[in-house]
Amino acid sequence: MALTAAASLLALPQEHGGLPVATPLTASSATGTGLDQSAMRAQGASVSPSHWGTSSGAALTIALVGLRSRSQLRGRIARKALRAGRREVVGAASLAAATFPLLGRPLSAVAAEPPTVMRTLADGVHIFDQAYGIPGLGVGANIPIRMSVLSLEGGGYLVYNPCNPTKECMEMLRAAGLTDVRYIVCGTVAIEHKYYAPQWAARFPKAEVWVSPRTFSWPVDFGPYVPFGGFSRSTSLQRVPKDSSLAPWHSKGIDHLQLTVDYAPRTVFEETVMYHRPSGSFVCTDMLIGLADDPPEILTLSPYKEGLLWFSRDSATEKVAVESTETIRDGYQKSTLLLNNINPRSLLSVAAGDLTVPDQLGLAFKSPQPELGYFGWYPCNWQSEDAPCAKLDQRLLPEKGAKIFDCRPGWRGEWARLAAGVEGTGFQVPSFVAELQISRDPETLKSFAEEIPRRWPDIKQVISSHFSSPLPASSENVSKAIAAVAKGPPSPAARTADLSAILNFRDYLEENELIYKPKTGRGQWRTA
């Protein structure tokens, strides 16, 4: 998801807004975009290893910088990007992975095949939850990812954002009688939501495959049929149209809207949201998320539960009750804060330069629970409750020493503000998507949000591709939450201050023309 842009978008030096991150994904998967190699070849590009590029956050920095028209700026920023690449600014979980790539990992974190959780949310609406995080590592920050299967009037099903077609997943699909797949729809350009589409196309050769119009492969645009891991040449790919009446599912109980925003040079956010009329379900990818206090069920299963236990501690020497639901909840809330706020004000970390490796290694030897992973290595120190001297409403400046050990806001308060959502709705646009991507064209975003209740006045629930679902909703609240992005960072002031790292990052990118400043005309949702 675009949320995971936090994982490796730009590993910039800390004094320029560099951010510690939780999950080292890849350049194109992290941003939810990549580079638009040409004006979209033929019928859209497929998913393949070429999407992955490199796991270094600096890779996208260099890619974006390489597109700048001013050679002096290109050279200056590229040099910073290269330095950042050497430093590999990563967050708590990824630093642990870099320090102990395979050692000290709990045996229970090893799984032959990732688990799937299936639920039926309404008549004709089924979801399949999986998760992803650090490849090959069970301990770290993991993100729930969701596939939705929607019934079509007249028979058959539409699969939105296909997930990993594991043996368990396919058995669940068959047991629920959902194998009459008519359409496979990739709702975004983000790789994690389209990576498995070729496998679904192979399993259901009669199904039509529809991709986001600006989809492509990166760093080399092979078009739709990549040599390894892509679609078979026998698979015909079609682009989801802006005009929903041209889509075959429009006459079968499903409508859609599609928002496209060019937020950086040759770089795009694009998402198709769908409305399942029979159930009143607003189905989206990264457009909205909702956060419950307890983790989604998928994260309570191995190998993801171990990641929550690892994050549950406030410090390396704390002992936690591994069977306690409160412990699991604490780990979920802290890892989710790291994924959404990027560098929470309550957190001191090795990645941000707040803590030192020698000191944390020394604490690792004193860990009372080294079995939680990485031989006790835990490069984090969390403040649980607001310190009396904490300045809750004050935005942190992007400079070393901005965080004071004894004067930090508590993570429990940060979580409460994050989970509350925006405008009283209980949900929100993910902060990274909001501040760096769709906010680049506020006017288009507002008109897109206004179209939702006009076209779909009977929304009853939101089904997002990440975190909690379903979310009780109304058409007005969905519109309000999306339109709120056009007003600027969320309120109250303490919530804005919680986003200090992202806002500093945004300012740095704008200053160096790595993302566009907000301007009308960068986005589109209506038919041209």
Secondary structure, 3 states (H helix, E strand, C coil): CHHHHHHHCCCCCHHHCCCCCCCCCCHHHHHCCCCCCCCCCCCCCCCCHHHCCCCCHHHHHHHHHCCCCCHHHHHHHHHHHHHHHHHCCCCHHHHHHHHCCCCCCCHHHCCCCCCCEEEEEECCEEEEEEEECCCCCCCCCCEEEEEEEEECCCCCEEEECCCCCCHHHHHHHHHCCCCCEEEEECCECCHHHCCCHHHHHHHCCCCEEEECCCCCCCCCCCCCCCCCCCCCCCCCEEECCCCHHHCHHHHHCEEEEEEEEEEECCEEEEEEEEEECCCCEEECCCCCEECCCCCCHHHHCCCHHHHHHHHCCCCCCCCCCCCCHHHHHHHHHHHHHHHHHCCCCCEEECCCCCCCHHHHHHHHHCCCCHHHCHHHCCCEEECCCCCCCCCCCCCCCCCCCCCCCCCCCCHHHHHHHHHCCCCCCCEECCHHHHHHCHHHCHHHHHHHHHHHHHHCCCCCEEECCCCCCCEECCHHHHHHHHHHHHHCCCCCHHHHHHCHHHHHHHHHHHHCCCCCCCCCCCEECCCC
